[in-house]
Amino acid sequence: MTLPNLITLARIAAVPLIVWFIVMGRLTPAFVVFLAAGVSDAIDGFLARRFKMRSELGAWLDPIADKALLVSIYVTLGMMLHLEQWLVILVVSRDIAIVVFVLLAYLMGRKMPMAPSKISKVNTAAQIALAGLVLASLGLSFDAAEAIEIGAIIVGATTATSGLHYLIQWLKVMTESENGKPGPGTRGSGGQG
């Protein structure tokens, strides 16, 4: 259990606190804790790289922490009508689809690449920026309606593009065997699929 992993676990533990603050209408503390979670993400990554504290557990925990934070905040902000419903549905549906893709591949003996793509990194950054902007505008009481609207369109586009990228990756994995030839479930192979 390394220091970066402990910081990541603290970030996961902060998720219900942020959700509770949003639901209770305590939006300034929600923004402050969200900001601290974002800073902790940068710190644990820096420590892991700088002091060679990378671990397999950390490689799994970090994206789980990011997704737990973002999905929880998007769902809560959507329920409280601070974010457009279509955007919340898109963000959550993409993440559910990715989990389903990975599980199906695993159950069928295939391995999905786990390294995030460039579009996935852009998407995560856009989602964090939009969530932070919404929480900041609510917690610090300033009007950012136009910026939030533009941010929602950007997040919608990056989320859809990232989801499509993962779908294409999954289809490639599912239609190729280990040696790069069509797998047993492809059309005309006569396999069990």
Phi, psi and omega per residue, in radians:
M1 nan 1.826 -3.080
T2 -1.590 2.899 3.108
L3 -1.033 -0.790 3.092
P4 -1.013 -0.660 3.125
N5 -1.181 -0.646 3.088
L6 -1.128 -0.694 3.097
I7 -1.122 -0.720 3.111
T8 -1.106 -0.734 3.099
L9 -1.101 -0.644 3.076
A10 -1.110 -0.648 3.105
R11 -1.127 -0.713 3.087
I12 -1.109 -0.728 -3.140
A13 -1.141 -0.426 -3.136
A14 -1.323 -0.307 -3.064
V15 -1.010 -0.936 -3.139
P16 -1.085 -0.515 3.113
L17 -1.153 -0.799 3.116
I18 -1.084 -0.770 3.127
V19 -1.047 -0.781 -3.135
W20 -1.084 -0.764 3.099
F21 -1.031 -0.757 -3.127
I22 -1.122 -0.831 -3.116
V23 -1.076 -0.660 -3.119
M24 -1.415 -0.028 3.131
G25 1.358 0.271 3.122
R26 -1.668 1.341 -2.920
L27 -1.427 -0.421 3.059
T28 -1.184 -0.868 3.070
P29 -1.092 -0.593 3.104
A30 -1.053 -0.767 3.126
F31 -1.145 -0.740 -3.111
V32 -1.097 -0.791 -3.135
V33 -1.181 -0.664 3.086
F34 -1.080 -0.757 3.116
L35 -1.084 -0.757 3.112
A36 -1.088 -0.667 3.113
A37 -1.127 -0.712 3.109
G38 -1.122 -0.740 3.109
V39 -1.129 -0.697 -3.140
S40 -1.115 -0.571 3.103
D41 -1.099 -0.760 3.111
A42 -1.163 -0.691 -3.102
I43 -1.160 -0.804 -3.095
D44 -1.154 -0.610 3.076
G45 -1.139 -0.746 3.123
F46 -1.090 -0.825 -3.125
L47 -1.082 -0.726 -3.123
A48 -1.100 -0.695 -3.133
R49 -1.345 -0.841 -3.009
R50 -1.163 -0.702 -3.061
F51 -1.889 0.334 3.090
K52 0.892 0.860 3.121
M53 -1.876 0.410 3.108
R54 -1.171 2.525 3.122
S55 -2.568 2.813 3.105
E56 -1.110 -0.689 3.104
L57 -1.059 -0.762 3.128
G58 -1.103 -0.640 3.123
A59 -1.108 -0.517 3.084
W60 -1.512 -0.725 -3.056
L61 -1.145 -0.695 -3.036
D62 -1.063 -0.888 3.106
P63 -1.170 -0.536 3.081
I64 -1.117 -0.749 3.117
A65 -1.084 -0.779 3.130
D66 -1.051 -0.819 -3.101
K67 -1.190 -0.727 3.116
A68 -1.030 -0.764 -3.135
L69 -1.135 -0.908 -3.040
L70 -1.182 -0.831 -3.114
V71 -1.094 -0.770 3.138
S72 -1.063 -0.767 -3.121
I73 -1.206 -0.748 3.129
Y74 -1.085 -0.782 3.130
V75 -1.093 -0.786 -3.113
T76 -1.150 -0.795 3.109
L77 -1.110 -0.598 3.075
G78 -1.175 -0.767 3.118
M79 -1.099 -0.602 -3.134
M80 -1.521 0.110 3.091
L81 1.122 0.520 3.063
H82 -1.682 -0.193 3.063
L83 -2.323 2.619 3.129
E84 -1.101 2.408 -3.106
Q85 -1.074 -0.702 -3.104
W86 -1.055 -0.636 -3.114
L87 -1.226 -0.744 3.122
V88 -1.065 -0.790 3.135
I89 -1.061 -0.747 -3.139
L90 -1.100 -0.826 -3.114
V91 -1.088 -0.818 -3.107
V92 -1.196 -0.739 -3.120
S93 -1.083 -0.705 3.118
R94 -1.056 -0.794 -3.104
D95 -1.179 -0.679 3.080
I96 -1.102 -0.754 -3.135
A97 -1.055 -0.726 -3.134
I98 -1.111 -0.746 3.105
V99 -1.072 -0.755 3.117
V100 -1.095 -0.769 3.118
F101 -0.994 -0.850 -3.089
V102 -1.116 -0.766 -3.138
L103 -1.125 -0.764 3.119
L104 -1.080 -0.771 3.116
A105 -1.071 -0.774 -3.139
Y106 -1.080 -0.797 -3.121
L107 -1.128 -0.462 -3.140
M108 -1.701 0.212 3.057
G109 1.332 0.351 3.109
R110 -1.891 2.742 -3.123
K111 -2.074 2.091 3.078
M112 -1.414 2.423 3.040
P113 -1.132 2.258 -3.050
M114 -1.669 -0.217 3.136
A115 -1.203 2.277 -3.131
P116 -1.172 2.439 3.107
S117 -1.350 2.968 3.115
K118 -1.075 -0.750 -3.130
I119 -1.153 -0.566 3.093
S120 -1.167 -0.693 3.098
K121 -1.149 -0.726 3.093
V122 -1.088 -0.735 -3.135
N123 -1.092 -0.797 3.127
T124 -1.066 -0.767 3.122
A125 -1.074 -0.740 3.135
A126 -1.143 -0.713 3.125
Q127 -1.117 -0.744 3.118
I128 -1.114 -0.792 -3.123
A129 -1.061 -0.747 -3.133
L130 -1.175 -0.789 3.116
A131 -1.049 -0.751 3.113
G132 -1.102 -0.713 3.129
L133 -1.121 -0.770 3.126
V134 -1.089 -0.839 -3.130
L135 -1.133 -0.675 3.118
A136 -1.135 -0.774 -3.116
S137 -1.130 -0.620 3.123
L138 -1.343 -0.779 -3.070
G139 -1.297 -0.548 -3.109
L140 -1.840 0.073 3.032
S141 0.966 1.069 2.983
F142 -2.324 2.703 -3.065
D143 -1.492 2.060 3.109
A144 -2.287 0.478 -3.033
A145 -0.980 -0.784 -3.101
E146 -1.177 -0.747 3.119
A147 -1.135 -0.658 3.115
I148 -1.156 -0.694 3.119
E149 -1.100 -0.776 3.101
I150 -1.142 -0.745 3.115
G151 -1.060 -0.661 3.125
A152 -1.116 -0.701 3.116
I153 -1.135 -0.752 3.120
I154 -1.095 -0.817 3.138
V155 -1.109 -0.700 3.092
G156 -1.040 -0.767 -3.126
A157 -1.168 -0.796 -3.109
T158 -1.213 -0.605 3.119
T159 -1.152 -0.805 3.129
A160 -1.117 -0.751 -3.138
T161 -1.134 -0.748 3.122
S162 -1.124 -0.746 3.104
G163 -1.066 -0.730 3.102
L164 -1.114 -0.709 3.115
H165 -1.050 -0.796 3.129
Y166 -1.132 -0.647 3.095
L167 -1.072 -0.786 3.126
I168 -1.100 -0.752 3.113
Q169 -1.056 -0.760 -3.126
W170 -1.108 -0.771 3.118
L171 -1.064 -0.694 3.094
K172 -1.085 -0.805 -3.125
V173 -1.104 -0.710 -3.062
M174 -1.336 -0.363 -3.106
T175 -1.806 0.042 3.104
E176 -2.100 2.466 3.034
S177 -1.513 -3.089 -3.078
E178 -1.096 -0.501 -3.120
N179 -1.628 0.175 3.056
G180 1.576 -0.039 3.106
K181 -1.574 2.826 3.128
P182 -0.946 2.396 -3.107
G183 -1.361 3.104 -3.054
P184 -1.171 -0.312 -3.090
G185 -1.672 0.113 -3.077
T186 -1.432 2.808 -3.077
R187 -1.028 2.313 3.043
G188 1.466 0.001 -3.088
S189 -1.468 -0.399 -3.104
G190 1.346 0.158 3.142
G191 -1.348 3.106 -3.082
Q192 -1.358 -0.364 3.113
G193 1.171 nan nan
